[in-house]
Amino acid sequence: MIARDLCGEGVSPRAVILVDRLIEGGYGGALYVGGPDWVRRELGRIRFELAAGASSGDPEAE
């Protein structure tokens, strides 16, 4: 769902930055060293930003 929404129109730039921060660095990146609770929290933030960007009337989000 997250990957599909990142490719859609009106994607939130903040969501893109959060995803980049999560996966940047390969095996040394936050995705692998952050721990399951941290990853769960970050994925929740990403989903929130994607939903907010898709439903906002903000021209920058479109």
N, C-alpha and C positions, 0 to 999 in steps of 0.2 A: 504494500500500500504506500509506504513512504517513497519508494523508488518511482512508482507510477505518478504520484503527486508532484514529485520534483521535476518531472518532465512535462507537466501540464502547464497551461497558460495561467498567468496570475500567481505564480509561485512567489512566496515571500522570500526576499533576499536574506532575511534573518534565518529562515529555515535552512537555506543553502549554506550559510556560514556555520550553523550548528552542526550540520551533517559533515562538513569539511573538517571541523574541529574534532569530531568524533572519530573519523577514520584516518586523519592525517598521521603519518609516521609509521605505517605498516605495523609490524609486530610490536614495536615499541610505542605505538599510539595509544590513545586513551581507551579505545575500544577493547584493547587487550589487557591493559594494566589498571583500568579504572574500577574494576570490581562490578559484580552484577547489579548491586543497588544503584550505583552511579550510572551505569549504562541504561538501566530501566528509567531513571529520572531524566536522562538526556533524551531518550527516545520519546518520552512523554512531552518534553519541551518541543521537540521537533514536530510531533503530531499536532500539538497545539498551534504552533506557528503556521503549519500548512493549512490547518482548518481556518485560522483567522485570516490568512492571506486570501483564501478562496472565497470567504464570505464577506470580506470588507468591500466597501465602496471606494476605497482608496485607489486613486489612479496609479500610484506607484506600485501597487500590488497586482496590477493587471498587465 
